Amino acid sequence: MPIIKSAKKRMRQSLIRKKHNRRIKNRVKNSIKNFLKLVNQKKGEEAKKMLPQIIKLIDITSSKGVWHKNKAAREKSKLMKKTARL
């Protein structure tokens, strides 16, 4: 446990950020998982409707600094390729 006051505050802030980042990551991860299920089940129309929402989530995730911008671009590219194959 930190002893110095500023270290205690940094620890509190870090725990709050960790919780927030996890919530955002899980939301994106679950939506991608659901999208991939639709793609695997060959439900192209539903997947194409879902894609813009997922891309928006990924953009938010990268703009908030939870994901690096290159990771976000890579994920979007991967999802668009899968959609194009349908």
C-alpha positions in Angstrom: 0.0 0.0 0.0 1.3 3.5 -0.8 2.2 5.8 2.1 2.5 9.1 0.3 -0.8 11.0 -0.3 -0.2 11.5 -4.0 0.6 7.8 -4.5 -2.7 6.9 -2.8 -4.6 9.2 -5.1 -2.8 7.8 -8.2 -3.7 4.3 -7.0 -7.4 5.3 -6.7 -7.3 6.9 -10.1 -5.7 3.9 -11.7 -8.3 1.5 -10.2 -11.1 3.7 -11.6 -9.5 3.9 -15.0 -8.9 0.2 -15.0 -12.6 -0.5 -14.3 -13.7 2.0 -17.0 -11.3 0.6 -19.6 -12.4 -3.0 -18.8 -16.0 -2.1 -19.3 -15.3 -0.5 -22.7 -13.1 -3.4 -23.8 -15.7 -6.0 -22.8 -18.4 -4.1 -24.6 -16.4 -4.0 -27.9 -15.2 -7.6 -27.5 -18.8 -8.9 -27.0 -20.2 -7.0 -29.9 -17.4 -8.3 -32.2 -18.1 -11.8 -30.9 -21.8 -11.5 -31.7 -20.9 -10.1 -35.2 -18.6 -13.0 -35.9 -21.4 -15.5 -34.9 -23.7 -13.8 -37.4 -21.0 -14.1 -40.1 -20.4 -17.7 -39.3 -24.1 -18.4 -39.5 -24.2 -16.7 -43.0 -26.6 -14.0 -41.8 -25.2 -11.4 -44.1 -28.0 -8.8 -43.8 -27.9 -8.7 -40.0 -24.1 -8.6 -40.0 -24.1 -5.7 -42.4 -26.6 -3.8 -40.3 -24.4 -4.4 -37.2 -21.1 -3.4 -38.7 -21.5 0.4 -38.5 -22.4 0.2 -34.8 -19.3 -2.0 -34.1 -17.0 0.4 -36.1 -18.4 3.3 -34.0 -17.6 1.4 -30.8 -14.1 0.7 -32.0 -13.5 4.3 -32.9 -14.7 5.4 -29.5 -12.4 2.8 -27.9 -9.4 4.1 -29.8 -10.2 7.8 -29.3 -10.4 7.2 -25.5 -7.0 5.6 -25.5 -8.2 2.2 -24.5 -7.0 0.7 -27.8 -4.1 1.9 -29.9 -5.2 3.5 -33.2 -3.4 0.8 -35.2 -5.2 -2.0 -33.3 -8.5 -0.3 -34.0 -7.7 0.0 -37.7 -6.7 -3.7 -37.8 -9.9 -4.8 -36.1 -12.1 -2.7 -38.4 -10.2 -4.0 -41.5 -10.7 -7.6 -40.3 -14.4 -7.1 -39.8 -14.9 -5.4 -43.1 -13.1 -8.2 -45.0 -15.4 -10.7 -43.3 -18.4 -8.7 -44.3 -17.3 -8.4 -47.9 -17.0 -12.2 -48.2 -20.7 -12.7 -47.5 
